[in-house]
Amino acid sequence: MTKQLEEVRAERDELAVAERVFHRISEQLELAADEMVKICWLLSHRVETAAGLSESGNLATR
């Protein structure tokens, strides 16, 4: 009975560690997703600006 209790406690501790890792990774993914949204917004804004300059003839050529 004591051995079984030790095994259950060890498994519980392992699950607690796995849960903490899961939460950390989830937070990192959420931050990464937020950054991707910002990048996409910035890129779309630059494309719109470049397209507007191109249509108006103000786009500098090399």
C-alpha positions as CSV (number, residue, x, y, z in Angstrom):
1,M,0.0,0.0,0.0
2,T,2.9,2.4,0.8
3,K,4.5,1.7,-2.5
4,Q,1.3,2.4,-4.4
5,L,0.9,5.7,-2.5
6,E,4.4,6.7,-3.4
7,E,3.8,5.9,-7.1
8,V,0.6,7.9,-7.1
9,R,2.3,10.9,-5.5
10,A,5.2,10.6,-8.0
11,E,2.7,10.5,-10.9
12,R,0.8,13.5,-9.4
13,D,4.0,15.5,-9.2
14,E,4.9,14.6,-12.8
15,L,1.4,15.8,-13.9
16,A,1.8,19.0,-12.0
17,V,5.1,19.7,-13.8
18,A,3.5,18.9,-17.2
19,E,0.7,21.2,-16.4
20,R,3.1,24.1,-15.6
21,V,5.0,23.5,-18.8
22,F,1.7,23.4,-20.8
23,H,0.7,26.8,-19.3
24,R,4.0,28.4,-20.1
25,I,3.9,27.2,-23.6
26,S,0.3,28.4,-24.0
27,E,1.4,31.8,-22.8
28,Q,4.3,32.0,-25.2
29,L,2.1,30.9,-28.1
30,E,-0.4,33.6,-27.2
31,L,2.3,36.2,-27.2
32,A,3.7,34.9,-30.5
33,A,0.2,35.1,-32.0
34,D,-0.2,38.7,-30.8
35,E,3.1,39.6,-32.4
36,M,2.1,37.9,-35.7
37,V,-1.1,40.0,-35.7
38,K,1.0,43.2,-35.3
39,I,3.4,42.1,-38.1
40,C,0.5,41.3,-40.4
41,W,-1.0,44.7,-39.7
42,L,2.2,46.5,-40.3
43,L,2.9,44.6,-43.6
44,S,-0.6,45.3,-44.9
45,H,-0.3,49.0,-44.0
46,R,3.0,49.2,-45.9
47,V,1.5,47.4,-48.9
48,E,-1.4,49.8,-49.0
49,T,1.0,52.8,-48.7
50,A,3.2,51.5,-51.5
51,A,0.2,50.8,-53.7
52,G,-1.1,54.3,-53.1
53,L,2.2,55.8,-53.9
54,S,2.5,53.7,-57.0
55,E,-0.9,54.7,-58.3
56,S,-0.2,58.4,-57.7
57,G,3.2,58.2,-59.4
58,N,5.0,59.1,-56.2
59,L,6.8,55.8,-55.8
60,A,10.6,56.4,-56.1
61,T,12.3,54.1,-58.6
62,R,15.8,52.9,-58.5
